Amino acid sequence: MDAARSPGSLVCVGLGMTLGSHLGPLARSHIEQADVVFAALSDGVVELWLNRMHKDVRSLQPYYREGSSRMNTYWQMVEAMLTEIRAGKRVCGVFYGHPGVFAWVPHKAIEIARDEGYRAHMEPGVSAEDCLYADLGIDPGAYGCQHFEASQLLFYQRRIDPTAYLILWQVGVVGDQSMTRFSTNAAYRQVLVDVLAHDYPLRHEVIVYRAATLPIERPRIDRIALGALPQAKIGMAETVVLPPARPLQANPDILARLDALDRAVDLKAHPMH
Ligand SMILES: C[S@@+](CC[C@H](N)C(=O)[O-])C[C@H]1O[C@@H](n2cnc3c(N)ncnc32)[C@H](O)[C@@H]1O
């Protein structure tokens, strides 16, 4: 389809994590100017707040059903948005956090809309990751920072660098191969701990973190031993952080190469006669 003839469009924006605090002016204006707004938010209260910004806000929450594959649910959400785009509407998808962080639906909807010739783009938002850096006082540049979807760490052979931070997402459903459950139990988290125990001692401190979604809340910051993770209460809105367990190791070969380069540069700058 020729994009110039196609009035339908899609923008996916992020509402941020905390109601009222993180919504930027650009995302707000996309919401206000859309013909239809679709919403996948963290909290019913946040949805009520969004309802006051636009008269046609359609919640994507009803698509979630216990026992039905999340992949089916996600496709239904994508289709719901595409149907309106194809009907020539300016569609705004509103997602909590950052619409592109651990969020399949916005990426897929944008990809398909573009393939079909519609204008489609994403505006960044404040994700749980951003809140975590602020609330826990972590700078990802200090030692490096790896992010993994917790189940992926179990299903595939991944390499963990325990000299960096490790951030685990979706621990509340870790190990669910069916993609139909809204939680998994302590036995599944024990498998996660067993995998992590290859790189971390069981007494290593891990942080169970939950950003505030309402301005009256405080973030949850529980510091526990890795070995206690199976017994911890972990839901859909918790992220688990493992601080580095080992100091950075110097790389003598590369340092020697760099020293040689420095000497060559110095010689050029100050040639000896
Ligand atoms: C489908 S992802 C959505 C992430 C979201 N797009 C973002 O930008 O943060 C869901 C995962 O995000 C993390 N998450 C969601 N809400 C959170 C919160 N309030 N605090 C910390 N992490 C949260 C958890 O790891 C959860 O399993």
The ligand as an SDF file (V2000), in Angstrom:
LIG
                    3D

 27 29  0  0  0  0  0  0  0  0999 V2000
    6.2860   -7.4440   30.1560 C   0  0  0  0  0  0  0  0  0  0  0  0
    7.5670   -6.6970   31.0540 S   0  0  0  0  0  0  0  0  0  0  0  0
    7.1630   -4.9940   30.8560 C   0  0  0  0  0  0  0  0  0  0  0  0
    8.2960   -4.0340   31.1400 C   0  0  0  0  0  0  0  0  0  0  0  0
    7.9310   -2.5980   30.8310 C   0  0  0  0  0  0  0  0  0  0  0  0
    7.6630   -2.4290   29.4090 N   0  0  0  0  0  0  0  0  0  0  0  0
    9.0250   -1.6080   31.2370 C   0  0  0  0  0  0  0  0  0  0  0  0
    9.3530   -0.7420   30.4310 O   0  0  0  0  0  0  0  0  0  0  0  0
    9.5280   -1.6720   32.3500 O   0  0  0  0  0  0  0  0  0  0  0  0
    7.1230   -7.1310   32.6860 C   0  0  0  0  0  0  0  0  0  0  0  0
    8.3290   -7.1960   33.5850 C   0  0  0  0  0  0  0  0  0  0  0  0
    8.7510   -5.8730   33.8640 O   0  0  0  0  0  0  0  0  0  0  0  0
    9.2010   -5.7780   35.1920 C   0  0  0  0  0  0  0  0  0  0  0  0
    8.3010   -4.8770   35.9300 N   0  0  0  0  0  0  0  0  0  0  0  0
    7.0180   -4.5940   35.6710 C   0  0  0  0  0  0  0  0  0  0  0  0
    6.5220   -3.7390   36.5820 N   0  0  0  0  0  0  0  0  0  0  0  0
    7.5410   -3.4860   37.4380 C   0  0  0  0  0  0  0  0  0  0  0  0
    7.6690   -2.6900   38.5980 C   0  0  0  0  0  0  0  0  0  0  0  0
    6.6510   -1.9640   39.0710 N   0  0  0  0  0  0  0  0  0  0  0  0
    8.8680   -2.6670   39.2170 N   0  0  0  0  0  0  0  0  0  0  0  0
    9.9180   -3.3930   38.7650 C   0  0  0  0  0  0  0  0  0  0  0  0
    9.8490   -4.1600   37.6840 N   0  0  0  0  0  0  0  0  0  0  0  0
    8.6840   -4.2090   37.0150 C   0  0  0  0  0  0  0  0  0  0  0  0
    9.1450   -7.1890   35.7900 C   0  0  0  0  0  0  0  0  0  0  0  0
   10.3930   -7.8330   35.5880 O   0  0  0  0  0  0  0  0  0  0  0  0
    8.0400   -7.7950   34.9630 C   0  0  0  0  0  0  0  0  0  0  0  0
    8.1270   -9.2060   34.9660 O   0  0  0  0  0  0  0  0  0  0  0  0
  1  2  1  0
  2  3  1  0
  2 10  1  0
  3  4  1  0
  4  5  1  0
  5  6  1  0
  5  7  1  0
  7  8  2  0
  7  9  1  0
 10 11  1  0
 11 12  1  0
 11 26  1  0
 12 13  1  0
 13 14  1  0
 13 24  1  0
 14 15  1  0
 14 23  1  0
 15 16  2  0
 16 17  1  0
 17 18  1  0
 17 23  2  0
 18 19  1  0
 18 20  2  0
 20 21  1  0
 21 22  2  0
 22 23  1  0
 24 25  1  0
 24 26  1  0
 26 27  1  0
M  CHG  2   2   1   9  -1
M  END
$$$$
